[in-house]
Amino acid sequence: MLEGLNEQQRNAVLTEGHVLLTACPGSGKTRVLAFKVAYELPKIVDSKKMIVALTFTNRAADEIKKRLVRMDINPSKLWAGTIHSFCLEWILRPYASYLDELKNGFVVADEYKSEELLSILKEEYGLEYWVRITTRRLTDGSFAEPELKYHQLLTEYDDILNENKLIDFDLMLYNAYKLLDILPKIGQTLNNLFHLICVDEYQDTQELQYAILSKIVGVPKSKTLLFLVGDKDQAIYGSLGGVAKTAEEIKVMFGGIEIVEKELSGNYRSTQRVIDYYRNYQTATIDIESLCEHARDNGVITFNKSVHKDDLAEHVAQIIQENIDAGIPEREICVLAPQWWLVIPMGRKLKALLPSVNFDAIGLSPLLKNKENIWFKISRLFLVLPSPKMYLIRSRWAIELVDELDGLNIQILQNVENKPKGFLKVINSISSEENDGLKYLEDCFRILFQKLEVELDTYPTLRLHWEYFFESSRKRLENPEFDYAKDINSFRRLFSHNSGVVVNTCHGIKGEEFHTVIAFGLLHGYIPNWNEDDAENASRKLLYVICSRAKKNLHLISEAGRTTKGRRPYLVTGYLKRTEYQYDIRGG
């Protein structure tokens, strides 16, 4: 099973007990994590135990599952996803009845809704829109926001959430911790269930997230193993509370567990030239040697600070087309920007400029940030049409949905033996004549529940999810800044290609790698954000992450023509501006 791993990688997989694995970019940490899961799964095949892999993105979770399937290993005993999804599925939904705040139902307020509420409150309090106020909680439930003058605003924010039965991502974490704290039996139950918890990108784990894990792993007579993987130089969530704890700090917090430190060195991803370039943004002066087959290839590294923002999409489209013409697969090309409001319009323009090119652009969907909403999960089954290629994925979605409906005490297809298969059959039989994307989904949803003989208004939580799904999706669609397409075919296209050119944020592709990386928006104020506490360090680390995604080609763009509300021009971000390097000239 471990063939193809080097000595360090094999040693990390075979090490027993709790492990803290530090790894430089391209050293194979995702590979090791997948092999660790694959190595441990046979040990629990005849038990009810599970393995958990916590990742920072759903893309990363899907990648681990794909690797297991490629190894011909059944991933059914692996749960992989984000810490928020983990809290929702394993703690909040099963034990919501034990908390007054949750027992009458709740809906997850996505990032868009949270930002909208905070923007309204900032305006009422006379604050500029760019003032950063954190909604994170401490373990005692108090606000983590250091500025006491913002606490009244946060109290009002909390009141609005409570009135509307909403919980944001930070309340998800706090309520999960609170349940584990007041009911230790939950932690003990989960400890008995989980054989191993893997944490990818551990350096960006928040204090409250460590506390949640400690309530599970650190119980008396613990049976759950911990496998942490990360790189301190890639800690880009510091402003969001990410903390790269030492092995000793983890030991103390997790009840005195013994944790073995391991390391991966050597880069199997990038050319030596790319490595030497991104070492300009390294905080630790560690030599990194390229060990990949193309280590000595020259590749292309460019930096453009003259292209105007109005010509940017055409410029990026040209680079994409040049790479495709050179035989680079679409899935090996990635377009990045620091923030979603930059990414979404770029994605729309690239699709128009390159109609024959596939894009992995689910992130551009107006529905994306509702991914914890049950109607988002149902919408995927209507937007991703049946095909042999998608059969396993759609089947997995159907299983998850049937389980979730069951958790809401919604009984469906009671006389059908294989409910997920029956559920898919009903979904596949439904269509609508509506052309508008949201109207199409609304029509299909109503037909679905008529066929399932379920009355929506009988289930308040289901109705809450419905109202929030459509309200927030409509607001996003109507936002002129994003310029979303509204027809059903455009909705489908955003869900149909998971192997095209990737268009995403810098944070959204952590842990991934591409032959060619094209990054734009590299401007002071975007990288770093104006109100970063440690702006220089944040800028440096984000540039390090961006550049270390590239295998051979790296195109950095600090476009001209962007201005602040006060009409001041945005300038090249500091660290990039100060880096002296002999960049290539495209076409030269």
N, C-alpha and C positions, 0 to 999 in steps of 0.2 A: 504493500500500500504506500509506503514512504519512498518509493523509487522516484528519483528526480529531485529530491531535496538535498541541499548541501549539508555539511556536518552541523553547522550552527542551527539551521532550520529543523533538521531531524532531532537534534538535541532538545530544542524548545518544545517540540511536539511530544517527545517521550518523557520529559520531566514530570514527575509526579507531584501532587500537592498544588498549592497556590503559586502562580507564576506572574511576574511582572516582566514583560518583554519590551525592550526599547529597540527601535528600528529606524534606520535612516531611510529616506525616500527610495523606492525601487528595490528594497532589500528582500521583498517577498513576504511582508507581514500579512497581507490578506490571504496569500497562499498558505502560510503557516496556520492562520486562524481556521481556514477551511479544512486543512489536513488534521488539525487538532480535533475539530468537530467530528471529522470522518473517523479518526482513530478511537474516539470515545463512544461514538454511537453504538457499535456492536456490543459494548459492555452493558447497555440498557435495553437491548432489543426485546428481551423477554419480561421486562418490567413495565410499570406505568410511568417511570421516570422520563424526564424531558431534558433537553439541552437548550439553553438560551444564548443567543448571540445578539448583543446590543450594539447597534450601529448608529452613526449620526445621520444617515440618510436611508430612505427606503431603497434607493438604487444600490447602496452597498449591501443591504440585506438580501436583495434579489441576486446580487452577484455571488454571494456565498452559497445560496441555494443552487444556482446554475452550476457552480463548480462541483458541488456534491453530485448532481445529476450526471455531469460529465464523467465523474469517477464511478458511475453506476451504483451510487449509494442512495437509498431511499431517505429523503429529508423529512419524513412525516413526524419523526420524534424531535425535530429541531424547530424551535420558535425563533424567528429572526425578525428584528424590527428596531425602531427607535425606543428610547427610554420612555417617551410619552405614550407610545402605543402599548408598551409593556405594562405601564401603570394602569392604563385604561382597561386592558384585557384581563390582567391577572389580579388586580387589586380593586380598582374603582367599581367596575361593573359587578363583579361577584359580591362585593361587600358594601355597596352603596347604602344599603338599608341601615347600616350602623352609624351613619353620619346624618345629622339633621339637614345639613346643607345639600345633601345628594339624594336623600331617600324618596323624594317626590319627583325624581327625574332630573336630568340635566342634559345640556347640549354643549359640545366643545366649541368655544369661540376661537376661530382661527386667527392667524396673524393679522389678516386684513381687518377683521372686526375689532380686534384689540387696538390696532393702530387708529382706526376710525374713532373709537370711543375716547382714546387719549388725546387725539387731535381736537375734538370738540371741547374737552375739559381744559386743554392748554389755552384754547382761544378764550374760554370763559374766565380763566385766571390771568389773562394778559401775557401769556408766555409765547415766545416764538415757536414755530412748528418744529424747528430743528433741535430744541432742547431735549436732551435724552433723560428720560425718567424710567428707571427699571421697575418692573412689576414683580421681580423675584421676591421670595419669602425666605426667612430664616427658619430654623427648625422649630422655633417657638411660635411661628405664625406672624411675627412682626415683619415689617417691610425691610428689605435689604437696601433700599434706596438711602444713601448716606446723607442726602440733603433733607433735613427735617422739614424745611419749608414746603416740600412737595407732598408731605404725608397726608395733608387734608385732601388734596386732589386725589391721591391714591385711595383714600377712604371712600370718596364719592364714586370712584371707578369701581371699587368693590361692591358698593351698594347697587349700582346699575347692573352689574353682573348677576348679583343675587336676585334682584327683582325680575330679571329675565331668564332665570334658571340657567345661566351660562357659567362655564368655568374656562379660564384661559389656560395656556400651557403651563404657566407657573403655578396656578391653583391645582392643576392636575398633579404636579409633583408634590405640592404641600399636602393636599388631601390624601394622597397615597402614603406619604410619610406619617401623617396623623393617624391613619387607620392602623399602620404597622406599629405605631407607638402605643396607642391605647388598647390595641388587641394583639398582643405578642403571638397569639396562636396563629395569626395569619402568616407571620414570618416563619413560624415553625412548620406550618403546612406547606408553604412554598419551598422551604429548605428540604423537606422530605420528598418533594416532587422533582426538584431540579438537581440533576447530577453535576452539571457544570454550567457556570455563567461566564461567557466570554464578553469582554468589553473592548470594542474597537475604538481607536482614537481616544484612549483614556485620558490623554492630556487636556481634553476639552470637557471633561466631566465636571458638573457643578457640585458645590458643597452638599446641597440637598440631595442630589443624585447619589453621591457617595453614601450619604446617611441612609437612603432607601435600601441600597445594596447591603449596607452593614447590618440592617435589621433582618435581612434574609440569610446572608452568609455567616454572620457573627453570632447566631443563636447557640445556646449550649449544645454540646454533642453534635456539632454541625456536620452535615454530610455533603454539603454543596462546595464544589471546587470553584476557584476564581482564576481566570486567565485574562490578564490585562495586557493590551498591546497599544503602543503609541510612540510618539516622537515629540519631545518638548519643543523642538524648533518649528513644529507645525501647529502649535497651540494658537489658533486664530479666533477662539471664542472667549478670550480674556475679558472683553467688555461685556460679555453675557454671563460672566461668573465662572468660566472654565478654570479649573485648577489642576496643574500637573503635580500630584502628590508624590512624595518619595515613598520607597518601600517601607521605611520605618513609620511614616505617618499613616500609611494604609494599615500596617500591622496594629498600631495603637487604636485606630478608629474601628477596626473590625474585630475587636475583642482579643487582641494578642495573637492573631494567626501568624504562622510562619510563612513568609513569602520568599520564593526563590527568584533572584534577579537573573535574567538572561538578556542577550543582545544579538541583533543581526547587523552585520556590516557588509559592505559591498553592494553595488547597485546593478541590478539586472534589467533596468529600464532604459536609462538615458545614455547618450553618447558622453564621452569624457568632456567634450566641449560644452554641452548643456550643463553638466555637473559643475564644471569650473565657473560657468557663468552664474548659476544660482547660489554658489557658495559666497558670492558677494552679499547675500542677504542672510547668511547663516549667523546665528548668535554664538554657537559653540564652534570653536575652530577645530573641527574634526575632518581629517582627510577622508574623502569618499572616492573609491576607485570603481570605474565602470567595468563590470564583468560580463556585459552582454555581447552578443555576436557583432553588433554594429558599434562597438565601443569607440573605434577610431574613425568612424564616418564623420564628415564635416558637418553635414546638415545645414540648416539655415537659421540664423538668429538675426532678426531685424528689430529696429525701433523707429517708429514714425510719430513725430510730434507736429507734423505740418498738415496732414489731411484734415479737412474741415468736417465738422459733425454732419453737415448736410450731404456730404459725399462719402460718409463712413460706410454705409451699407454696401455701396457699389465697390468700395475698396476691399471690404471683407469678402464679398461675393467673388471678386477676382482671385483672391488668395485661395478660397475654397475650390474654385474651378481649376486653378493651376495644379492643385494637389490631386484632384480627381483625374485630371488629364495625365498626371504622372503615375497613375495607377494606385494611388493611396485609397484604401477602402473608406467609404463614407463614415463608418463607425469609428475610424481612427482619426477623425478631425473634430476638434472641439472649439467652440466660440464661447468666450467667457466675459463676464463683466462683474463689477463688485455688487451691483444691486439689481433687483428684479425690474424696477422701473426702466432701467437701461436695456435689460435683456429682452423683455417682451416686444417692444416696438422693433428691435433689431431682428428678432425671429420672424415677425410678420413680413418685414421687408425682404429678408433673405428668401423666404418661401416664394414671394412674388418674383424676385430676380432670378431664382434658380428653380423653376417649376418642375424640372426633371430630376431634381435631387431630393432624396429622402432626408427627413430631419427627425431626430429623436427629441421631440419637443413637447412632451406631455407637460413639462413645466410651464409652457405658454398657455395652457388651458385656463379659462376663467374658473373652472371647477377645482383646480388642483388643491388649493389650500383648505378644501372641505374634506380631505381624505379620511378623517375620522368620523364623518357623517354617514349614517347608514344609506342615505339616498345617493351619496357619491359612489358608494360601493355597488349599489344597484345600477347606477348610470353606466358604470364601466361595462357591465354585461350587455347593455343596449348599444353602447358605442363601439365596442370591440366585437365585430361580427364573428360567427362560428367559422372555424377553419381547422383542418388537421393540425396546423402549426400552433394554434392557440388553444387547443383542446385541454391540455393539462392545466394551463394558467386559468382558463375560465372555470374549469372544474374546481380548482382550489378556491377561487373567489366564491363559487356557489356554496362550497362546504363552510367557508367562513360566515357567509350570510345566513345560512340555515342555523348555524350555531348561535349567531348574534340574535336572530329573531326568537330563537328558543330561550335565550337569556332574558328577553323582554316579555316572556310568557305569551308569545304570539305563536299559536299552533297552526301549522300549515300542512297540507297534503297528508293528513293523518292516516289515510289508508294506503299510502305509497311506501314501499319498503325502502327504496333508495331515494331519500328526500332530495339530496343535492342534484342527482340526475333528473328527478322529476321537476325540480325547480328550474333547471336549465331548459328542459323541454318546454315548459310554460313560457319562459323568457323568449326562446327562439321562435315561438308561434306568434309573437306580438310585433306589430309595426304601426306606424302612424303616417298620415298624409301631411302632417305639419312640416314646413320647411324651416321655421325658426327653431334653433337648437333647444332652447329651454321649453318652448311649447311642445316640441316633440317628446322630450323627456317627461314632461308633466302628463301628457296624454298616455304615454306608455306605462307610467307608474300607476295611473288610475285603472287602466285595463288589467295590469298585473294583479292588483289587489282585489279587483272584482273577480278575476279568475281564481284567486286563492281564497275567495270568500272571507276576506278580512276587512272589517270596517275601520277606516283610519281613525275616526273620531273616538273610537273606543279605547285607543291607546295614546294617552297624552304625550308620552316621550316620542313616539313616532310622529305625531303631529308637530311637536316642537322642532324636531329634526327637519321636517318638511318645510316649515316656515323659514327656518334659518337658511337652509340650503338654497331656496329660491330667492330669498331676499338678498343674501350676500352675493350670489351669482349675478343677479340682475344689476346690482350696484357696480360690480366689476366690469360687466359688459358695457355699462353706460359711461364708464370712466374714459374720457377722450384721450387721456395720457397713454392708455394702453392700446387703444384702437383695435379691439378684438373683432374678429369675424363672428357673426351671429347665426349663420345657417348651420343646419345639422351636418352637412358634409364636411364643413370646416371643423366642427366638434369632433367628428370621427377621425379626420386626418391627424389631429393632435394626439389621438390615442392609438393610431394604427402602426406607427413606425417606431420600433425600439432598437433599430440597428442602423439609423442614419446619422447624419452630422449632429453632434450633441450641441445644444444651445442651453446654457445654464449659468448660474452664478458661481463665483469662485468657491463659495462655501458648499454649493450643491454637488461638487465633483471631488470632494476630498477622498483620497485613497484611490482615485482612478488614474488611468494613464492613456495617452494618445500619441500617435505618430506626430501630429501637428497640433499645436495649441495657438489660438489667436485670442489675445486678451485686449480689450479696449476699456475706456473709462479709467485709465490709470492716471488719475488727476488728484491733486491735493484737495481734500474735501470729500472725495469718494473713497480714496485709499490714502491716508486713513480718513475715517469720517471726522467731520469738524469737531465733534465732542467726544472723541476717544480719550479715555483717561491717560493712557500712555501711547500717544499718537505715533511717535517714531517707532516704537517697538511693534505696534500693531501693523504699521505699514510694512516694515521689514519682513515680518512673519507671513503676511498675506502674499507679498511678492515671492517669497521663498516657496510657498505652497503652489502658486500659479506656475512658476517656472519649472518646478520639479515634477509637474504632470507630463512634460514633453519628453518624448523619446528621441526625436531628431530635430524637429523644426519648431521654432518659437518666434512668434510675431507679437511684439508689444506695441500698443498704440495709446498715445496720450493725445487725443484729438483736439483740434483747435475749435474755437467758436462757442464753447459752453461758458455761460456766465452765471453769477449768483443773482439773487433777486435785486441786489444793489448794483447790478451791471458790471461787477468786477469779474475779469476773466479767470476761469479755473486754470491752474498751472500744473505742469508735470509734477507728480508726487515726488517728495524729497529724495528718498533713497535712490529712486530710478534716475532722477536728474543728476545725482552726484556720482553715479556709477560710470567710470571711464572704461569704455569698451569699444573695440573695433567691430562695429555691427556690419552685417552684410547689406548690400543694396539689392532689392528685389529685381530679378531679371539680369543682374550683373554677374 
